[in-house]
């Protein structure tokens, strides 16, 4: 059991967690530093406070609102200008009126499509950053689980979360980002061209994408949960058998060594929980700024669509509505992926318990 004592010491002092912290993006590090978490060590979380977290969320919202606010001002100005010009539609010929609607669609596309393309690029970066964080975190957590006696739980957790991290990264580059760009292009074409109406197709693809991401999230959560139940039962039986054997067959000090083993596992459980909380916070500050930006862009587009309908600008309303559908798909994808990673991280609290 001398080696067991050394393991406890290693759990408290010698686990290198710098790789987990270094895997964060510079923006995530800045947010984590602002709320008081300057490293992945469990004691670094002691400086967290509710006021500090809320202030940082407010700061994120303020930063995220800049682009949507500029977009709202541009969209409002274009709609009002076009509405003023359409007041003289009776004095214009049909070709001039159609050209006016086409110009409005092109201007709205320029005001919204360019920022939307930037958001899609940011989604790819956020997914890549979060996958890199998970791939740095999983080996450390698997080692802690193994050290605490959760051998089956460690193997199941490592396989599931490593597969999720790699799978999400590949899915993002191969499917998600191209799909979002395709939807964006179709929404622009549908709004700009008089003879093209892709609204129904865009809505169908949006619903399919949302259902697909929700289904994938449910499948991952179910598989991870089933693996935990089976592995947790095996580890519980193995741990109790080990403590019983030590207590029964080691003369004189067997019961003391059994308690030392329990203490070692409890110490590792504290470290395991601290790292898990840090990673959940890191995932939150990685995803939240972009989630806020997408939500604010959706609000901007909904307001613009309502204004277009009120001003009887049907082309503008159709274009802005299609854009809003694209942003809703972005939000669904981002929330689903963040939920998968956060659930995978939180699941570690149930593996091995605090035994």
DAHU-V484919 format. One record per helix or strand. SS is the DSSP state (~ for helix, > for strand). FROM is the first residue (numbers start at 1). TO is the last residue. If there is no record, write none. Layout:
[[SS;FROM;TO] [SS;FROM;TO]]
//
This chain:
[[~;2;14] [~;18;22] [~;26;34] [~;42;47] [~;50;86] [~;89;91] [~;94;147] [~;151;192] [~;199;249] [~;254;310] [~;314;350]]
//
